[in-house]
């Protein structure tokens, strides 16, 4: 186990907090942002006591649980679609000079919790307000506002992640008024499915605020569908009667949080390859865009290109202005920054990518060398494979073509790892790193692999393999490895 990984695991016991910064990295190089973040938690706790009561719709009743299945068990098991629905509204500050986001409704409410649980919930809720309106207090009443959907990630001190889905819209009414945000917090990652849920929320919001909660209650009672399956929600709407909303989960569940089309709308194939190369070696990457939805979708897509490996470092699809100091961190990160804050982040990363439609150049800043990270032959193969997405007729097909293009790259470079994990009786496996990369015939591929196996994402991947018992592995990656090995055997046999 590397020293870095050991340190991260020890720090799990330090503090209880929610942020978009993985544990073990948030106290290095950027104390200013975290001090302000900490101060916000304190002010939030005071603010809850001071602010007046906002009128709330009637609280829906929680679903009745079967006697043999506890409510806590269902909550922890991930069977619920979501943990919270939160409405965040912009309220004028006491001096009337600006607006600040405040939670005006929360469903469900937790009435029976220990003190430390209440404190943790308050921190979580405050984080939601922060990421729902990352622009801060720079708001004014509007008469027109194009609703937008985006997502964020909240990382617990234990490394667990909660997904935040947000739909910002202009509430019904006359005259100028500030937008409001509907946020769903879930342990489940499925952007497309939650976007459809928000379509139903927005439709009901145009009728009445009170129409939202019966629908969300029905949703919360339903079980999250298995990959490729559909769940139906019945919901009554005045003048329309009872509607049946069908929510289908993609068959490729590991891609259900991703829409690669957005990534390739913003970048060319060659540019995507350069970003992928920088991410593979865990460089500090900042993405810049005007639209929140573009930022969140592109960063999730880049992280998905790394499958079967997982980005282990700082991951903030949209940085709230108050946390902008995070760009100065010396550790790896994937960050999304609104373009209006560009002047605060110039030259602070290894790679800065402009996703905007109107831009002078895509790479605002680069440390250089991205084009030489990946083996040239494999770069060509990825580009050839990506060209096949032009024939895709659905988002799911496009996602599959793109993901397999990059998955095949990892099969070719490190897919031969299994024989180099040596097991002795009753002991954990040991990965023979030197023998592993020396077994690679191609000089350029071997040069890349020697660098890649030093990354934390590979280190943690191989640690999980070492813990497992010897024998067949499971999952898409291993299936692709077997397919590739069988193909090579056939090719070798045909030569003879």
LUMTOR-710905 format. One line per 8 residues: number of its first residue (from 0); their letters; for each residue x, y, z of C-alpha. Coordinates in Angstrom, 3 decimals. Example, Ala and Ser with C-alpha at 12.3 -4.5 7.8 and 13.67 -1.06 7.14 Angstrom:
BEGIN
0 = AS = 12.300 -4.500 7.800 | 13.670 -1.060 7.140 .
END
This chain:
BEGIN
0 = XXXXXXXX = 0.000 0.000 0.000 | 1.381 3.385 -0.969 | 2.154 6.004 1.653 | -0.450 8.301 0.056 | -3.219 5.763 0.357 | -2.255 4.933 3.936 | -2.367 8.592 4.874 | -5.805 9.041 3.300 .
8 = XXXXXXXX = -7.235 6.139 5.265 | -5.841 7.366 8.554 | -7.428 10.764 8.027 | -10.881 9.221 7.878 | -11.141 9.538 11.649 | -10.287 13.244 11.741 | -13.304 15.434 11.041 | -16.907 14.998 10.064 .
16 = XXXXXXXX = -17.848 17.167 7.119 | -19.388 17.114 3.675 | -17.645 18.716 0.726 | -16.693 17.970 -2.846 | -13.108 17.449 -1.730 | -12.005 13.893 -0.981 | -10.483 13.339 2.465 | -6.760 13.685 2.868 .
24 = XXXXXXXX = -6.412 16.505 0.345 | -8.374 19.450 1.624 | -5.904 20.853 4.112 | -2.979 21.299 1.741 | -2.386 24.507 -0.142 | -5.780 26.165 0.217 | -6.733 26.889 3.814 | -8.493 30.130 2.889 .
32 = XXXXXXXX = -11.330 28.397 1.059 | -11.862 25.847 3.783 | -11.814 28.432 6.557 | -14.567 30.295 4.746 | -16.415 27.045 4.173 | -16.153 26.219 7.883 | -17.347 29.695 8.768 | -20.364 29.182 6.563 .
40 = XXXXXXXX = -21.320 26.058 8.517 | -21.269 28.104 11.719 | -23.218 30.999 10.250 | -25.719 28.544 8.826 | -26.404 27.056 12.254 | -26.908 30.535 13.678 | -29.019 31.530 10.690 | -31.438 28.640 11.173 .
48 = XXXXXXXX = -32.229 29.940 14.652 | -32.506 33.569 13.573 | -34.454 33.484 10.327 | -38.217 33.661 10.274 | -40.434 30.736 9.461 | -41.219 30.360 5.764 | -44.652 28.971 4.887 | -44.409 25.324 3.896 .
56 = XXXXXXXX = -46.731 22.948 2.074 | -48.175 20.168 4.244 | -45.555 17.562 5.088 | -46.363 14.283 3.272 | -46.545 11.204 5.426 | -43.638 8.800 5.266 | -44.416 5.455 3.633 | -45.493 2.684 5.969 .
64 = XXXXXXXX = -42.776 0.058 6.140 | -43.422 -3.684 6.403 | -42.763 -4.892 9.942 | -39.949 -7.187 8.849 | -38.070 -4.473 6.944 | -36.892 -1.537 9.011 | -36.989 1.963 7.561 | -33.307 2.405 8.309 .
72 = XXXXXXXX = -32.454 -0.790 6.436 | -34.241 0.376 3.287 | -32.589 3.780 3.578 | -29.087 2.350 3.839 | -29.585 -0.359 1.238 | -30.029 2.205 -1.522 | -33.532 1.100 -2.502 | -34.858 4.629 -2.273 .
80 = XXXXXXXX = -34.610 6.843 -5.353 | -33.389 9.684 -3.184 | -32.542 10.729 0.353 | -33.694 14.330 0.193 | -35.678 16.701 -1.949 | -34.668 20.244 -1.037 | -36.041 23.531 -2.346 | -33.470 26.337 -2.259 .
88 = XXXXXXXX = -34.768 29.886 -2.681 | -32.945 33.186 -2.972 | -33.900 35.445 -0.071 | -32.857 39.029 0.473 | -30.208 39.568 3.110 | -31.129 41.582 6.204 | -29.717 44.813 4.781 | -31.556 44.192 1.488 .
96 = XXXXXXXX = -28.410 44.691 -0.595 | -28.152 41.174 -2.031 | -29.609 37.673 -2.060 | -28.526 34.529 -0.294 | -29.706 30.949 -0.877 | -31.841 29.467 1.871 | -33.624 26.136 2.191 | -37.360 26.782 2.182 .
104 = XXXXXXXX = -38.471 23.163 2.080 | -36.965 19.788 2.875 | -38.530 16.367 2.372 | -38.378 14.158 4.293 | -37.522 15.757 7.608 | -35.621 13.803 10.220 | -37.326 14.207 13.565 | -35.514 11.592 15.613 .
112 = XXXXXXXX = -31.770 12.030 15.346 | -28.868 12.249 17.737 | -27.109 15.588 18.115 | -24.136 14.632 15.947 | -26.536 13.446 13.229 | -28.350 16.786 13.327 | -25.051 18.643 12.983 | -24.037 16.483 10.050 .
120 = XXXXXXXX = -27.389 17.032 8.376 | -27.046 20.782 8.765 | -23.627 20.658 7.123 | -25.043 18.595 4.281 | -27.947 20.987 3.783 | -25.645 23.991 3.822 | -23.474 22.341 1.175 | -26.600 21.938 -0.951 .
128 = XXXXXXXX = -27.335 25.675 -0.814 | -23.724 26.396 -1.718 | -23.702 24.158 -4.792 | -27.245 25.041 -5.902 | -26.201 28.666 -6.376 | -22.416 28.555 -6.821 | -22.466 32.134 -8.151 | -22.883 33.392 -4.595 .
136 = XXXXXXXX = -24.860 36.571 -3.938 | -24.653 38.068 -7.435 | -28.344 37.797 -8.252 | -31.140 40.169 -9.216 | -34.859 39.561 -9.864 | -35.561 38.256 -13.387 | -38.552 38.160 -15.718 | -37.053 35.441 -17.936 .
144 = XXXXXXXX = -34.787 32.536 -17.011 | -34.021 29.414 -19.009 | -34.242 26.484 -16.603 | -31.092 24.389 -16.345 | -30.141 21.024 -14.904 | -26.752 20.172 -13.469 | -25.192 17.880 -10.913 | -22.594 17.985 -8.175 .
152 = XXXXXXXX = -20.895 15.502 -5.890 | -20.640 15.659 -2.099 | -17.798 13.577 -0.688 | -17.899 12.399 2.929 | -14.851 12.135 5.140 | -15.023 8.352 4.748 | -14.772 8.685 0.964 | -18.468 7.942 0.339 .
160 = XXXXXXXX = -20.132 10.109 -2.280 | -23.622 11.511 -2.585 | -24.900 12.758 -5.916 | -26.670 16.082 -6.073 | -29.045 16.771 -8.965 | -30.288 20.306 -9.395 | -32.949 21.964 -11.568 | -32.989 25.747 -11.415 .
168 = XXXXXXXX = -36.064 27.495 -12.733 | -38.076 30.677 -12.440 | -41.093 30.109 -10.169 | -44.553 31.038 -11.435 | -45.771 34.554 -10.837 | -45.788 38.038 -12.281 | -43.025 40.595 -12.424 | -39.339 40.144 -11.717 .
176 = XXXXXXXX = -38.394 37.420 -9.237 | -35.283 35.383 -8.434 | -34.965 31.768 -9.600 | -35.247 28.834 -7.229 | -33.544 25.462 -7.208 | -34.927 21.975 -6.676 | -32.228 19.596 -5.474 | -32.361 15.838 -5.128 .
184 = XXXXXXXX = -29.666 14.126 -3.078 | -29.179 10.451 -3.840 | -26.580 7.745 -3.381 | -27.550 6.612 -6.884 | -25.878 7.972 -10.016 | -28.225 8.244 -12.985 | -28.296 11.720 -14.517 | -30.733 10.930 -17.321 .
192 = XXXXXXXX = -33.292 9.389 -14.998 | -33.194 12.281 -12.544 | -33.426 14.785 -15.411 | -36.727 13.176 -16.394 | -37.901 13.366 -12.775 | -37.109 17.086 -12.812 | -39.209 17.498 -15.965 | -42.165 16.202 -13.951 .
200 = XXXXXXXX = -41.250 18.425 -10.991 | -41.089 21.516 -13.204 | -44.402 20.689 -14.867 | -46.075 20.446 -11.479 | -44.369 23.581 -10.195 | -46.063 25.605 -12.928 | -49.419 24.494 -11.514 | -48.763 24.674 -7.789 .
208 = XXXXXXXX = -45.951 24.076 -5.320 | -48.202 21.644 -3.471 | -48.437 19.390 -6.558 | -44.775 18.431 -6.291 | -44.790 16.628 -2.985 | -47.369 13.873 -3.647 | -45.353 12.975 -6.748 | -42.090 12.876 -4.786 .
216 = XXXXXXXX = -43.773 10.800 -2.074 | -44.824 8.229 -4.672 | -41.323 8.256 -6.095 | -39.769 7.718 -2.707 | -42.009 4.731 -2.044 | -40.939 3.112 -5.319 | -37.860 0.936 -5.650 | -35.040 2.057 -7.914 .
224 = XXXXXXXX = -35.221 -0.151 -11.034 | -32.571 -2.685 -11.961 | -30.481 -1.958 -15.087 | -32.655 -2.123 -18.186 | -35.888 -2.163 -16.186 | -38.705 0.357 -15.758 | -40.637 1.583 -12.757 | -44.022 3.302 -13.156 .
232 = XXXXXXXX = -45.195 6.123 -10.907 | -48.854 7.124 -10.743 | -49.465 10.804 -10.160 | -52.658 12.881 -10.194 | -52.734 16.291 -11.860 | -55.877 18.486 -11.833 | -57.583 18.732 -15.246 | -55.323 15.958 -16.562 .
240 = XXXXXXXX = -56.295 13.157 -14.218 | -53.983 10.345 -13.164 | -50.789 10.100 -15.157 | -48.379 7.178 -15.295 | -44.737 8.227 -15.481 | -42.365 5.542 -16.748 | -38.772 5.769 -15.515 | -36.372 3.427 -17.298 .
248 = XXXXXXXX = -32.852 2.744 -16.085 | -30.227 2.234 -18.842 | -29.015 -1.311 -19.395 | -25.381 -0.194 -19.199 | -25.741 0.975 -15.608 | -22.088 1.973 -15.288 | -22.744 4.672 -17.937 | -26.079 5.929 -16.671 .
256 = XXXXXXXX = -24.615 9.105 -15.187 | -22.947 10.053 -18.459 | -23.800 11.655 -21.784 | -20.666 11.610 -23.937 | -22.463 13.616 -26.648 | -22.014 16.784 -24.560 | -18.265 16.132 -24.300 | -17.885 15.746 -28.068 .
264 = XXXXXXXX = -20.076 18.777 -28.729 | -17.501 20.853 -26.839 | -14.266 19.168 -27.947 | -12.918 17.446 -31.034 | -11.865 13.800 -30.873 | -8.206 14.811 -30.768 | -8.861 17.296 -27.944 | -10.740 14.656 -25.942 .
272 = XXXXXXXX = -7.728 12.376 -26.342 | -5.412 15.054 -24.912 | -7.724 15.598 -21.922 | -7.912 11.834 -21.363 | -4.111 11.586 -21.429 | -3.780 14.300 -18.779 | -6.451 12.659 -16.603 | -4.812 9.221 -16.872 .
280 = XXXXXXXX = -1.642 10.618 -15.311 | -3.715 12.427 -12.656 | -2.845 15.986 -13.597 | -4.623 19.080 -12.340 | -7.341 19.891 -14.890 | -9.741 22.848 -14.912 | -12.719 23.067 -17.266 | -14.244 26.461 -18.037 .
288 = XXXXXXXX = -17.763 27.118 -19.370 | -20.685 29.501 -19.056 | -23.344 26.842 -18.518 | -23.484 24.843 -15.279 | -24.971 21.857 -17.073 | -22.087 21.762 -19.549 | -19.499 21.817 -16.780 | -21.072 19.018 -14.754 .
296 = XXXXXXXX = -21.806 16.782 -17.744 | -18.347 17.136 -19.284 | -16.458 16.477 -16.040 | -18.538 13.385 -15.297 | -17.892 12.207 -18.853 | -14.108 12.659 -18.505 | -14.141 10.712 -15.229 | -16.124 7.935 -16.944 .
304 = XXXXXXXX = -13.451 7.596 -19.646 | -11.125 6.263 -16.943 | -13.264 3.158 -16.289 | -12.441 0.597 -14.843 | -10.301 2.972 -12.803 | -11.797 5.621 -10.532 | -10.645 9.203 -10.065 | -9.477 9.305 -6.447 .
312 = XXXXXXXX = -8.650 12.980 -6.028 | -10.489 16.293 -5.739 | -13.583 16.211 -7.952 | -15.790 19.322 -8.116 | -17.905 19.627 -11.282 | -18.905 23.190 -10.348 | -16.834 25.225 -7.895 | -18.783 27.718 -5.788 .
320 = XXXXXXXX = -17.095 31.100 -5.899 | -16.361 30.937 -2.176 | -14.211 27.820 -2.760 | -12.270 29.143 -5.739 | -8.980 28.888 -3.787 | -9.109 25.132 -4.375 | -7.507 25.765 -7.787 | -4.217 26.445 -5.976 .
328 = XXXXXXXX = -4.057 22.933 -4.509 | -0.843 21.083 -5.398 | -2.685 17.751 -5.587 | -4.538 16.355 -8.653 | -8.050 17.593 -9.377 | -10.887 17.739 -11.893 | -12.618 21.096 -11.470 | -15.362 23.034 -13.237 .
336 = XXXXXXXX = -15.203 26.842 -13.153 | -17.744 29.292 -14.527 | -16.149 31.474 -17.182 | -16.893 34.708 -15.341 | -14.363 33.526 -12.709 | -11.644 32.817 -15.266 | -9.531 35.771 -14.114 | -9.213 34.114 -10.692 .
344 = XXXXXXXX = -7.812 30.811 -11.943 | -5.456 31.569 -14.829 | -2.198 29.574 -14.833 | -3.180 27.643 -11.696 | -3.506 24.184 -13.276 | -1.639 21.722 -15.478 | -4.352 21.925 -18.138 | -7.164 24.464 -18.553 .
352 = XXXXXXXX = -9.890 23.605 -21.075 | -12.417 26.091 -22.467 | -15.730 24.396 -23.257 | -17.490 27.578 -24.405 | -18.930 28.021 -27.875 | -17.209 31.398 -28.243 | -13.531 30.922 -27.473 | -10.183 31.926 -28.872 .
360 = XXXXXXXX = -8.625 28.546 -28.187 | -9.611 25.319 -26.449 | -6.567 24.940 -24.231 | -6.162 28.200 -22.335 | -3.162 26.787 -20.515 | -1.185 23.572 -20.832 | 1.987 22.262 -19.229 | 2.698 20.504 -22.527 .
368 = XXXXXXXX = 3.480 16.936 -23.491 | -0.135 15.678 -23.451 | 0.146 14.462 -27.061 | 3.074 12.170 -26.183 | 1.620 10.521 -23.051 | -0.301 7.762 -24.843 | 1.401 5.296 -27.234 | 0.985 6.650 -30.821 .
376 = XXXXXXXX = -0.404 3.398 -32.228 | -3.050 3.180 -29.491 | -3.974 6.838 -30.004 | -4.720 6.035 -33.630 | -6.810 3.008 -32.640 | -8.872 5.103 -30.188 | -9.569 7.745 -32.850 | -10.577 5.081 -35.396 .
384 = XXXXXXXX = -12.903 3.476 -32.858 | -14.439 6.844 -31.886 | -15.356 7.538 -35.516 | -17.878 4.668 -35.327 | -20.084 6.729 -33.000 | -21.342 8.631 -36.061 | -23.528 5.578 -36.755 | -25.063 5.589 -33.265 .
392 = XXXXXXXX = -28.791 6.331 -33.291 | -29.294 6.716 -29.528 | -27.414 8.204 -26.577 | -26.977 4.697 -25.168 | -25.330 3.458 -28.381 | -23.050 6.493 -28.545 | -22.065 6.025 -24.897 | -21.227 2.386 -25.551 .
400 = XXXXXXXX = -19.026 3.152 -28.569 | -17.120 5.870 -26.721 | -16.663 3.940 -23.491 | -15.469 0.795 -25.250 | -12.957 2.831 -27.268 | -11.194 3.853 -24.069 | -11.866 0.602 -22.220 | -10.081 -1.244 -25.016 .
408 = XXXXXXXX = -7.074 1.041 -24.470 | -6.779 -0.196 -20.875 | -7.267 -3.797 -22.012 | -4.324 -3.376 -24.400 | -2.042 -1.654 -21.900 | -2.710 -3.224 -18.477 | -5.196 -6.022 -19.143 | -2.525 -8.678 -18.523 .
416 = XXXXXXXX = -2.318 -7.856 -14.775 | -3.950 -11.038 -13.361 | -1.002 -13.502 -13.706 | 1.264 -11.007 -11.945 | -0.743 -11.027 -8.723 | 0.855 -13.891 -6.817 | -1.001 -15.587 -3.981 | 0.440 -17.728 -1.221 .
424 = XXXXXXXX = -1.733 -19.986 0.936 | -3.941 -17.971 3.287 | -2.238 -14.652 2.468 | -3.194 -11.606 0.467 | -1.944 -11.445 -3.112 | 1.176 -9.504 -4.052 | 1.451 -7.616 -7.338 | 4.782 -8.107 -9.118 .
432 = XXXXXXXX = 5.051 -4.653 -10.635 | 8.426 -4.980 -12.371 | 7.631 -8.294 -14.057 | 4.259 -6.872 -15.094 | 5.564 -3.972 -17.172 | 8.633 -5.842 -18.444 | 6.257 -8.347 -20.046 | 5.093 -5.623 -22.473 .
440 = XXXXXXXX = 6.815 -5.932 -25.850 | 6.066 -2.463 -27.210 | 8.586 0.091 -25.974 | 6.130 3.030 -26.139 | 3.410 1.068 -24.334 | 5.855 -0.076 -21.667 | 6.981 3.548 -21.163 | 3.356 4.628 -20.634 .
448 = XXXXXXXX = 2.529 1.752 -18.279 | 5.572 2.460 -16.066 | 4.087 5.925 -15.444 | 0.472 4.820 -15.155 | 1.114 2.177 -12.484 | 2.449 4.966 -10.236 | -0.960 6.667 -10.152 | -3.278 6.364 -7.203 .
456 = XXXXXXXX = -6.144 5.091 -9.358 | -4.087 2.088 -10.499 | -2.684 1.577 -7.005 | -6.162 1.286 -5.465 | -7.400 -0.883 -8.332 | -4.586 -3.392 -7.836 | -5.047 -3.334 -4.052 | -8.620 -4.534 -4.531 .
464 = XXXXXXXX = -7.367 -7.313 -6.796 | -4.788 -8.343 -4.178 | -7.548 -8.696 -1.572 | -9.585 -11.035 -3.737 | -9.164 -14.777 -3.841 | -7.385 -16.204 -6.900 | -9.759 -17.177 -9.678 | -11.921 -15.608 -12.403 .
472 = XXXXXXXX = -12.624 -11.890 -11.982 | -16.041 -10.328 -12.580 | -17.160 -7.268 -14.502 | -17.077 -5.662 -17.926 | -13.328 -4.992 -17.862 | -12.462 -8.608 -17.225 | -14.895 -9.792 -19.933 | -13.216 -7.476 -22.441 .
480 = XXXXXXXX = -9.816 -8.820 -21.387 | -10.959 -12.414 -22.038 | -12.392 -11.407 -25.424 | -9.124 -9.719 -26.380 | -6.989 -12.670 -25.250 | -9.157 -15.128 -27.195 | -8.913 -12.909 -30.271 | -5.119 -12.876 -30.005 .
488 = XXXXXXXX = -5.060 -16.674 -29.708 | -7.185 -17.031 -32.864 | -4.942 -14.615 -34.760 | -1.852 -16.529 -33.665 | -3.407 -19.850 -34.639 | -4.399 -18.550 -38.100 | -0.815 -17.407 -38.737 | 0.359 -20.961 -38.314 .
END
